[in-house]
Amino acid sequence: MTAPAATTALTPTSTPDSPLRRRTAALVASRRGPALAFGWAGAEALSWPLMPELFLAVACVAAPRAALRLSLAALAGTLAGGLLAVHLAASGVRLPAPLTTERMHAEATRQLVAEGAGAVRHQPWNGVPFKVYAAAAGRTGTPPGDFLGAAARARSVRTLTVGLGFAAFAVSAGRLRRLYPVYLVLLGGGFTAGLALIVTGWR
């Protein structure tokens, strides 16, 4: 065996990858990634119907090394958007809230009246979107600073857990990077089904 042939034989082949994953990773790992996470989460806290965890599920699997930065940016966007939503609702502005129900709004209002700003701790686990709590906080006169502090405590656990959890999954399944498009299809289907169940359950 010649020297070049021997070198080739001893060099491990690279893991098959998906061009879509590489393009996604290049985008979210760049300076635009945190801005996208912040914007997506901020928009969701106001009106956008797709939760920031969906963005993190797409981005952190594509670029797991950027997961912490993206998760923190998403958390900051959620809190900034939520604070703006409180002020807008307190001023009488009613933003569109697609894929929410009257029962969601009524329950968030009831909890905030009974428990104050701390009621937002229920949000990460009960299926009611964060924007519903933020708008209800504004309408019920909840102090914005109190709501912001309570929301930071409630949302930080979920946002960081989701982002870092998907990053850990990506690292453990690194050899399956070529299946990233399949993962996105399954993620989209699972998210759509889960969202439909939540909305139906709150009718």
TIMAR-119290 format. One line per field, with one value per atom (N, C-alpha, C): residue number from 1; residue in three letters; atom name; x, z, y. Coordinates in steps of 0.001 Angstrom, whole numbers, plus 500000, padded with zeros to 6 digits. Atoms other than C-alpha are relative to their C-alpha. Layout:
BEGIN
num = NUM;...
residu = ALA;...
atome = CA;...
u = X;...
w = Z;...
v = Y;...
END
This chain:
BEGIN
num = 1;1;1;2;2;2;3;3;3;4;4;4;5;5;5;6;6;6;7;7;7;8;8;8;9;9;9;10;10;10;11;11;11;12;12;12;13;13;13;14;14;14;15;15;15;16;16;16;17;17;17;18;18;18;19;19;19;20;20;20;21;21;21;22;22;22;23;23;23;24;24;24;25;25;25;26;26;26;27;27;27;28;28;28;29;29;29;30;30;30;31;31;31;32;32;32;33;33;33;34;34;34;35;35;35;36;36;36;37;37;37;38;38;38;39;39;39;40;40;40;41;41;41;42;42;42;43;43;43;44;44;44;45;45;45;46;46;46;47;47;47;48;48;48;49;49;49;50;50;50;51;51;51;52;52;52;53;53;53;54;54;54;55;55;55;56;56;56;57;57;57;58;58;58;59;59;59;60;60;60;61;61;61;62;62;62;63;63;63;64;64;64;65;65;65;66;66;66;67;67;67;68;68;68;69;69;69;70;70;70;71;71;71;72;72;72;73;73;73;74;74;74;75;75;75;76;76;76;77;77;77;78;78;78;79;79;79;80;80;80;81;81;81;82;82;82;83;83;83;84;84;84;85;85;85;86;86;86;87;87;87;88;88;88;89;89;89;90;90;90;91;91;91;92;92;92;93;93;93;94;94;94;95;95;95;96;96;96;97;97;97;98;98;98;99;99;99;100;100;100;101;101;101;102;102;102;103;103;103;104;104;104;105;105;105;106;106;106;107;107;107;108;108;108;109;109;109;110;110;110;111;111;111;112;112;112;113;113;113;114;114;114;115;115;115;116;116;116;117;117;117;118;118;118;119;119;119;120;120;120;121;121;121;122;122;122;123;123;123;124;124;124;125;125;125;126;126;126;127;127;127;128;128;128;129;129;129;130;130;130;131;131;131;132;132;132;133;133;133;134;134;134;135;135;135;136;136;136;137;137;137;138;138;138;139;139;139;140;140;140;141;141;141;142;142;142;143;143;143;144;144;144;145;145;145;146;146;146;147;147;147;148;148;148;149;149;149;150;150;150;151;151;151;152;152;152;153;153;153;154;154;154;155;155;155;156;156;156;157;157;157;158;158;158;159;159;159;160;160;160;161;161;161;162;162;162;163;163;163;164;164;164;165;165;165;166;166;166;167;167;167;168;168;168;169;169;169;170;170;170;171;171;171;172;172;172;173;173;173;174;174;174;175;175;175;176;176;176;177;177;177;178;178;178;179;179;179;180;180;180;181;181;181;182;182;182;183;183;183;184;184;184;185;185;185;186;186;186;187;187;187;188;188;188;189;189;189;190;190;190;191;191;191;192;192;192;193;193;193;194;194;194;195;195;195;196;196;196;197;197;197;198;198;198;199;199;199;200;200;200;201;201;201;202;202;202;203;203;203
residu = MET;MET;MET;THR;THR;THR;ALA;ALA;ALA;PRO;PRO;PRO;ALA;ALA;ALA;ALA;ALA;ALA;THR;THR;THR;THR;THR;THR;ALA;ALA;ALA;LEU;LEU;LEU;THR;THR;THR;PRO;PRO;PRO;THR;THR;THR;SER;SER;SER;THR;THR;THR;PRO;PRO;PRO;ASP;ASP;ASP;SER;SER;SER;PRO;PRO;PRO;LEU;LEU;LEU;ARG;ARG;ARG;ARG;ARG;ARG;ARG;ARG;ARG;THR;THR;THR;ALA;ALA;ALA;ALA;ALA;ALA;LEU;LEU;LEU;VAL;VAL;VAL;ALA;ALA;ALA;SER;SER;SER;ARG;ARG;ARG;ARG;ARG;ARG;GLY;GLY;GLY;PRO;PRO;PRO;ALA;ALA;ALA;LEU;LEU;LEU;ALA;ALA;ALA;PHE;PHE;PHE;GLY;GLY;GLY;TRP;TRP;TRP;ALA;ALA;ALA;GLY;GLY;GLY;ALA;ALA;ALA;GLU;GLU;GLU;ALA;ALA;ALA;LEU;LEU;LEU;SER;SER;SER;TRP;TRP;TRP;PRO;PRO;PRO;LEU;LEU;LEU;MET;MET;MET;PRO;PRO;PRO;GLU;GLU;GLU;LEU;LEU;LEU;PHE;PHE;PHE;LEU;LEU;LEU;ALA;ALA;ALA;VAL;VAL;VAL;ALA;ALA;ALA;CYS;CYS;CYS;VAL;VAL;VAL;ALA;ALA;ALA;ALA;ALA;ALA;PRO;PRO;PRO;ARG;ARG;ARG;ALA;ALA;ALA;ALA;ALA;ALA;LEU;LEU;LEU;ARG;ARG;ARG;LEU;LEU;LEU;SER;SER;SER;LEU;LEU;LEU;ALA;ALA;ALA;ALA;ALA;ALA;LEU;LEU;LEU;ALA;ALA;ALA;GLY;GLY;GLY;THR;THR;THR;LEU;LEU;LEU;ALA;ALA;ALA;GLY;GLY;GLY;GLY;GLY;GLY;LEU;LEU;LEU;LEU;LEU;LEU;ALA;ALA;ALA;VAL;VAL;VAL;HIS;HIS;HIS;LEU;LEU;LEU;ALA;ALA;ALA;ALA;ALA;ALA;SER;SER;SER;GLY;GLY;GLY;VAL;VAL;VAL;ARG;ARG;ARG;LEU;LEU;LEU;PRO;PRO;PRO;ALA;ALA;ALA;PRO;PRO;PRO;LEU;LEU;LEU;THR;THR;THR;THR;THR;THR;GLU;GLU;GLU;ARG;ARG;ARG;MET;MET;MET;HIS;HIS;HIS;ALA;ALA;ALA;GLU;GLU;GLU;ALA;ALA;ALA;THR;THR;THR;ARG;ARG;ARG;GLN;GLN;GLN;LEU;LEU;LEU;VAL;VAL;VAL;ALA;ALA;ALA;GLU;GLU;GLU;GLY;GLY;GLY;ALA;ALA;ALA;GLY;GLY;GLY;ALA;ALA;ALA;VAL;VAL;VAL;ARG;ARG;ARG;HIS;HIS;HIS;GLN;GLN;GLN;PRO;PRO;PRO;TRP;TRP;TRP;ASN;ASN;ASN;GLY;GLY;GLY;VAL;VAL;VAL;PRO;PRO;PRO;PHE;PHE;PHE;LYS;LYS;LYS;VAL;VAL;VAL;TYR;TYR;TYR;ALA;ALA;ALA;ALA;ALA;ALA;ALA;ALA;ALA;ALA;ALA;ALA;GLY;GLY;GLY;ARG;ARG;ARG;THR;THR;THR;GLY;GLY;GLY;THR;THR;THR;PRO;PRO;PRO;PRO;PRO;PRO;GLY;GLY;GLY;ASP;ASP;ASP;PHE;PHE;PHE;LEU;LEU;LEU;GLY;GLY;GLY;ALA;ALA;ALA;ALA;ALA;ALA;ALA;ALA;ALA;ARG;ARG;ARG;ALA;ALA;ALA;ARG;ARG;ARG;SER;SER;SER;VAL;VAL;VAL;ARG;ARG;ARG;THR;THR;THR;LEU;LEU;LEU;THR;THR;THR;VAL;VAL;VAL;GLY;GLY;GLY;LEU;LEU;LEU;GLY;GLY;GLY;PHE;PHE;PHE;ALA;ALA;ALA;ALA;ALA;ALA;PHE;PHE;PHE;ALA;ALA;ALA;VAL;VAL;VAL;SER;SER;SER;ALA;ALA;ALA;GLY;GLY;GLY;ARG;ARG;ARG;LEU;LEU;LEU;ARG;ARG;ARG;ARG;ARG;ARG;LEU;LEU;LEU;TYR;TYR;TYR;PRO;PRO;PRO;VAL;VAL;VAL;TYR;TYR;TYR;LEU;LEU;LEU;VAL;VAL;VAL;LEU;LEU;LEU;LEU;LEU;LEU;GLY;GLY;GLY;GLY;GLY;GLY;GLY;GLY;GLY;PHE;PHE;PHE;THR;THR;THR;ALA;ALA;ALA;GLY;GLY;GLY;LEU;LEU;LEU;ALA;ALA;ALA;LEU;LEU;LEU;ILE;ILE;ILE;VAL;VAL;VAL;THR;THR;THR;GLY;GLY;GLY;TRP;TRP;TRP;ARG;ARG;ARG
atome = N;CA;C;N;CA;C;N;CA;C;N;CA;C;N;CA;C;N;CA;C;N;CA;C;N;CA;C;N;CA;C;N;CA;C;N;CA;C;N;CA;C;N;CA;C;N;CA;C;N;CA;C;N;CA;C;N;CA;C;N;CA;C;N;CA;C;N;CA;C;N;CA;C;N;CA;C;N;CA;C;N;CA;C;N;CA;C;N;CA;C;N;CA;C;N;CA;C;N;CA;C;N;CA;C;N;CA;C;N;CA;C;N;CA;C;N;CA;C;N;CA;C;N;CA;C;N;CA;C;N;CA;C;N;CA;C;N;CA;C;N;CA;C;N;CA;C;N;CA;C;N;CA;C;N;CA;C;N;CA;C;N;CA;C;N;CA;C;N;CA;C;N;CA;C;N;CA;C;N;CA;C;N;CA;C;N;CA;C;N;CA;C;N;CA;C;N;CA;C;N;CA;C;N;CA;C;N;CA;C;N;CA;C;N;CA;C;N;CA;C;N;CA;C;N;CA;C;N;CA;C;N;CA;C;N;CA;C;N;CA;C;N;CA;C;N;CA;C;N;CA;C;N;CA;C;N;CA;C;N;CA;C;N;CA;C;N;CA;C;N;CA;C;N;CA;C;N;CA;C;N;CA;C;N;CA;C;N;CA;C;N;CA;C;N;CA;C;N;CA;C;N;CA;C;N;CA;C;N;CA;C;N;CA;C;N;CA;C;N;CA;C;N;CA;C;N;CA;C;N;CA;C;N;CA;C;N;CA;C;N;CA;C;N;CA;C;N;CA;C;N;CA;C;N;CA;C;N;CA;C;N;CA;C;N;CA;C;N;CA;C;N;CA;C;N;CA;C;N;CA;C;N;CA;C;N;CA;C;N;CA;C;N;CA;C;N;CA;C;N;CA;C;N;CA;C;N;CA;C;N;CA;C;N;CA;C;N;CA;C;N;CA;C;N;CA;C;N;CA;C;N;CA;C;N;CA;C;N;CA;C;N;CA;C;N;CA;C;N;CA;C;N;CA;C;N;CA;C;N;CA;C;N;CA;C;N;CA;C;N;CA;C;N;CA;C;N;CA;C;N;CA;C;N;CA;C;N;CA;C;N;CA;C;N;CA;C;N;CA;C;N;CA;C;N;CA;C;N;CA;C;N;CA;C;N;CA;C;N;CA;C;N;CA;C;N;CA;C;N;CA;C;N;CA;C;N;CA;C;N;CA;C;N;CA;C;N;CA;C;N;CA;C;N;CA;C;N;CA;C;N;CA;C;N;CA;C;N;CA;C;N;CA;C;N;CA;C;N;CA;C;N;CA;C;N;CA;C;N;CA;C;N;CA;C;N;CA;C;N;CA;C;N;CA;C;N;CA;C;N;CA;C;N;CA;C;N;CA;C;N;CA;C;N;CA;C;N;CA;C;N;CA;C;N;CA;C;N;CA;C;N;CA;C;N;CA;C;N;CA;C;N;CA;C;N;CA;C;N;CA;C;N;CA;C;N;CA;C;N;CA;C;N;CA;C;N;CA;C;N;CA;C;N;CA;C;N;CA;C;N;CA;C;N;CA;C;N;CA;C;N;CA;C;N;CA;C;N;CA;C
u = 500852;500000;500886;499203;501428;499665;500205;501766;498693;501284;498824;498810;501107;496626;499859;500050;497587;499409;500545;496811;498497;501440;493410;499280;500640;492646;499900;500002;493515;499185;500772;491510;498530;501400;487988;499111;500925;485168;499137;500829;483110;498581;501368;479656;499083;500924;476962;499150;500706;475197;498938;501046;472176;500365;499747;472725;499055;500952;469594;500459;499501;471066;501181;498826;474309;499599;500444;472493;499308;500683;470295;500999;498984;473291;500796;499243;475190;499213;500835;472262;499864;500308;471414;501257;498756;475049;500679;499451;475756;499422;500522;475021;498502;501439;471554;499198;500728;470657;499332;500645;470081;498932;501009;468228;498716;501179;465911;499278;500613;465337;499274;500602;464643;498727;501154;462296;498833;501054;460386;499301;500582;459881;499243;500695;458981;498686;501233;456419;498965;500936;454906;499382;500541;454496;498947;500980;452450;498822;501091;450476;500350;499571;452507;499603;500549;450926;500980;499063;454067;501006;499183;455904;501494;498559;459639;500685;499410;460309;500054;499946;459514;501252;498771;462270;501226;498857;464661;500150;499937;463760;500626;499401;464735;501463;498676;467781;501027;499020;469394;500398;499612;469322;500956;499102;470972;501361;498744;473600;500034;500068;473832;500962;499047;476884;499459;500602;474748;498767;501269;471945;499830;500138;472658;499767;500156;473036;498610;501324;469844;498899;501013;467900;499900;500010;468925;499383;500598;467987;498487;501440;464586;499342;500543;464042;499901;500028;464952;498881;501069;462558;498629;501270;459744;499690;500219;460210;499774;500183;460563;498627;501307;457514;498873;501024;455550;499798;500110;456327;499286;500693;455246;498519;501393;452061;499206;500667;451224;499641;500243;451588;498938;500993;449572;498598;501317;446725;499484;500411;446692;499510;500412;446263;498741;501220;443252;500210;499715;444987;499782;500235;443765;500649;499297;446195;499347;500520;445134;500686;499454;445599;499535;500436;445237;500327;499850;444896;499898;500347;443661;498479;501440;440210;499548;500557;437904;500244;499761;438354;501426;498624;442131;500091;499942;441675;499296;500740;439091;500792;499242;441302;501227;498842;444395;499579;500501;442364;499629;500399;440895;501220;498805;444321;500735;499288;445880;499252;500787;443033;500154;499929;443278;501407;498638;447068;500990;499066;448599;500959;499050;451616;500535;499472;452739;499202;500830;449906;500646;499371;452109;500847;499243;453979;499248;500774;451139;500215;500000;451763;500869;499180;454669;499445;500435;452686;498527;501438;448981;499517;500389;449000;499455;500481;447774;501192;498851;450061;500395;499478;452253;499327;500621;450655;498639;501297;447313;500175;499723;448783;500457;499500;450590;498861;501131;447435;499061;500868;445400;500612;499327;448004;499776;500247;447592;498572;501416;443802;499605;500350;443732;500808;499229;446164;501156;498842;448960;501219;498814;452103;500978;499104;454387;501288;498762;457507;499793;500301;455876;499811;500236;454744;501311;498726;458191;500845;499219;459882;499444;500618;457374;500157;499854;457571;501428;498600;461365;500253;499818;461241;499279;500800;458524;500527;499623;459811;501430;498588;463537;500212;499813;463244;499599;500488;461178;500854;499264;463064;501392;498639;466535;499995;500079;465492;499737;500319;463996;501198;498875;466936;501165;498861;469632;499650;500420;467603;500088;499895;467360;501458;498571;471063;500622;499479;471853;499550;500492;469664;500814;499241;471536;501395;498657;474911;499965;500082;473815;499627;500428;472323;500782;499195;475170;500123;499860;475451;498747;501248;471870;499751;500164;472518;499419;500517;471680;498472;501453;468101;499332;500560;467574;498686;501298;464839;498872;501011;462993;499611;500261;463348;499065;500851;461774;498558;501352;458824;499307;500582;458267;499711;500204;458691;498769;501158;456164;498695;501208;453663;499651;500244;454076;499540;500401;453827;498571;501356;450695;498968;500932;449021;499872;500040;449982;499255;500689;448776;498496;501429;445477;499348;500550;444972;499846;500058;445744;498831;501075;443397;498632;501267;440636;499667;500219;441108;499585;500350;440661;498759;501225;437475;498869
w = 500000;500000;500000;500067;499008;501154;498877;501542;499883;500090;500151;500253;499805;500061;501466;498589;503617;500805;499287;504771;499828;500258;503119;500791;499306;504698;501492;498567;508174;500384;499710;507872;500128;499839;509315;499061;500878;506971;500838;499273;507968;500131;499771;509389;498967;500975;506720;500646;499446;507194;499012;500841;505860;499616;500398;503800;500704;499304;505422;501429;498636;508882;499999;500061;507864;499763;500267;506479;501226;498795;509558;501101;498973;511859;499726;500343;509971;500331;499710;510396;501499;498577;514060;500851;499261;515157;499695;500332;513557;500931;499174;515073;499835;500224;513566;500843;499245;515628;501251;498806;518986;499677;500389;517227;499549;500422;515614;501204;498805;518955;500813;499250;520693;499310;500739;517945;500005;500010;517744;501359;498661;521519;500359;499711;521800;499264;500784;519022;500587;499406;520693;501274;498772;523947;499711;500390;522038;499233;500842;519388;499203;500849;517301;500642;499389;517807;500260;499875;517678;501119;498808;520990;499689;500260;521204;500144;499875;522216;498660;501341;518628;499270;500595;517407;500599;499347;519977;499577;500427;518919;498615;501342;515341;500070;500019;516113;500828;499107;519025;499543;500575;517252;498834;501119;514235;500487;499500;516291;501523;498541;519798;500787;499270;520726;500239;499838;520343;500885;499286;522534;501167;498834;525683;499561;500489;523777;499405;500603;521816;501052;498949;524913;500827;499234;526841;499188;500852;523881;499920;500035;523668;501313;498702;527395;500092;499974;527079;499118;500882;524153;500612;499327;526091;501048;498915;529039;499462;500584;526896;499336;500640;524831;501012;498966;527942;500710;499333;529615;499104;500935;526489;499926;500071;526341;501219;498788;529948;499847;500150;529196;498934;501045;525972;500485;499501;527643;501042;498994;530539;499363;500729;527948;499170;500724;526457;498631;501308;523430;500073;500071;522501;498724;501137;520258;499587;500418;518164;500789;499258;520029;499344;500710;517487;500785;499366;518691;501522;498577;522120;500109;499799;523627;501114;498944;525845;501378;498712;528576;500479;499626;528518;500622;499523;528956;501355;498746;531701;501147;498953;533640;500406;499667;533404;500823;499245;534612;501416;498668;537500;500877;499219;538613;500424;499677;538453;501055;498985;540454;501358;498737;543080;500572;499531;543265;499724;500372;541843;498919;501071;539550;500048;499857;540950;499256;500729;539039;498699;501268;535947;500132;499819;537479;499439;500575;536193;498497;501459;532596;499302;500761;531595;499950;499886;532500;499674;500174;531849;498565;501398;528088;499593;500335;528290;499539;500508;526139;500919;499167;527871;499680;500385;525884;500659;499338;527509;501428;498648;530992;499968;500070;529931;499752;500277;528473;501209;498826;531504;501133;498965;533800;499773;500291;532027;500283;499794;532170;501470;498579;535865;500871;499233;536902;500781;499346;537939;499790;500182;538592;499006;501013;535559;500572;499406;537703;500694;499335;539763;498974;501030;536628;499342;500633;535075;500863;499111;538123;500080;499923;538391;498689;501306;534658;499784;500150;534770;500733;499230;537456;499327;500581;535713;498644;501369;532160;499868;500163;532758;500055;499861;533862;498719;501196;530877;498775;501204;528232;499973;499973;529328;499949;500022;529926;498588;501368;526446;499081;500883;524683;500230;499694;526470;499818;500209;526309;498540;501430;522531;499555;500331;522347;500425;499528;524435;499085;500945;522121;498713;501242;519095;500141;499785;520593;500071;499844;521522;498699;501280;518067;498842;501016;516142;498706;501219;513699;499135;500759;512591;499379;500541;511329;498593;501367;507809;499988;499906;509039;500528;499475;510105;499305;500620;507452;500513;499446;508745;501407;498648;512279;499948;500100;511189;499656;500349;509618;501228;498802;512774;501063;499041;514942;499645;500421;512887;500209;499793;512994;501467;498569;516717;500620;499457;517463;499608;500467;515342;500755;499274;517009;501453;498603;520492;500169;499920;519833;499815;500223;518502;501247;498774;521638;501105;498953;523904;499747;500313;522108;500183;499836;521993;501466;498565;525694;500752;499328;526565;499413;500545;524576;501035
v = 498813;500000;501234;498785;503385;500920;499086;506194;500771;499286;508258;499091;500930;505177;499640;500330;504288;501139;498840;507817;500084;499965;507681;498928;501101;504337;500267;499742;505589;501228;498799;508813;499637;500359;508374;500796;499296;509241;500933;499043;512282;499461;500434;511733;500633;499418;512178;501088;498859;515479;500461;499436;517315;501430;498607;520478;500976;499131;521893;500264;499788;521340;500951;499122;523004;501450;498625;526041;500595;499518;526298;500321;499782;525958;501268;498794;528654;501263;498831;531034;500242;499782;530456;500145;499838;530268;501332;498692;533643;501058;498903;537034;500163;499871;536836;499011;501010;533758;500533;499450;535471;501043;499010;538299;499309;500762;535744;499406;500583;534006;501067;498897;537323;500479;499510;538507;499031;501025;535234;499972;500086;535056;501270;498749;538737;500094;499974;538416;499047;500963;535343;500547;499418;537250;501063;498989;539809;499408;500495;537919;498754;501114;535408;498669;501216;531945;498867;501123;529781;500270;499790;529407;499980;499954;530141;498646;501332;526547;499281;500598;525567;500484;499476;527866;499316;500630;526400;498542;501397;522865;499878;499990;523726;500420;499391;525847;499243;500621;524015;498604;501284;520663;500221;499703;522261;500488;499407;524143;499895;500192;522657;500879;499160;524746;501405;498671;527890;499973;500174;526533;500964;499122;528528;501439;498626;531792;500213;499879;531171;499943;500132;530122;501276;498749;533233;501133;498972;535418;499817;500266;533724;500410;499601;534246;501522;498536;537919;500541;499565;538282;499782;500279;536654;501054;499041;538991;501412;498677;542107;500113;499988;541206;499958;500078;540304;501331;498700;543615;501007;499120;545481;499650;500431;543407;500469;499518;544325;501478;498567;548033;500281;499792;547785;499648;500413;545904;500981;499027;548362;501294;498797;551127;499765;500307;549373;499397;500600;547886;498491;501443;544412;499458;500576;542572;498679;501308;539564;498886;501140;536300;498712;501213;533473;498741;501313;529891;500080;499966;530964;499933;500123;530512;500936;499154;532567;499393;500658;529987;500235;499696;530528;501388;498620;534269;500131;499919;533824;499376;500675;531393;500813;499176;533599;501211;498851;536576;499587;500474;534569;499747;500306;533364;501270;498770;536824;500817;499289;538369;499326;500741;535628;499943;500258;535223;501129;498954;538379;499526;500285;538338;498577;501353;534981;498951;500973;533305;499564;500359;533308;498737;501246;530364;498794;501114;528168;499885;499932;529211;498949;500954;526959;498583;501394;523848;499776;500223;524467;500174;499889;525103;501356;498662;528707;500839;499244;530899;501157;498924;533457;501330;498734;536292;500187;499901;535480;500528;499512;535986;501452;498628;539167;500981;499126;540691;500082;500002;539641;500808;499215;541181;501488;498593;544504;500408;499658;544395;499993;500090;543472;500949;499041;546182;499399;500604;543827;500891;499158;545897;499374;500564;545449;499421;500500;545047;498667;501274;542302;498893;501008;540507;499594;500305;540773;499069;500853;539264;498588;501323;536431;499241;500645;535746;499517;500415;535626;498693;501244;532952;498838;501082;530951;499552;500331;531132;499513;500356;530725;498492;501450;527102;499287;500698;526028;500318;499609;528012;499386;500540;526961;498476;501458;523354;499492;500414;523083;500195;499728;524722;499065;500860;522776;498523;501385;519570;499591;500305;519723;499981;500030;520523;498674;501285;517432;498868;501007;515372;500019;499889;516715;499417;500531;515846;498475;501455;512323;499306;500583;511758;500598;499329;513386;499235;500806;510497;500022;499959;511154;501377;498652;514674;499998;500062;513550;499924;500141;512967;501268;498746;516596;500379;499685;517168;499106;500903;514100;500451;499490;515449;501201;498815;518755;499625;500452;516944;499415;500599;514908;501062;498920;518003;500817;499228;519941;499256;500794;517115;499864;500133;516585;501302;498705;520286;500332;499702;520678;499182;500858;517708;500437;499575;518878;501302;498715;522416;499823;500255;521114;499413;500594;519028;501044;498962;521991;500944;499063;524368;499347;500722;521751;499799;500220;521007;501240;498742;524673;500653;499429;525203;499931
END
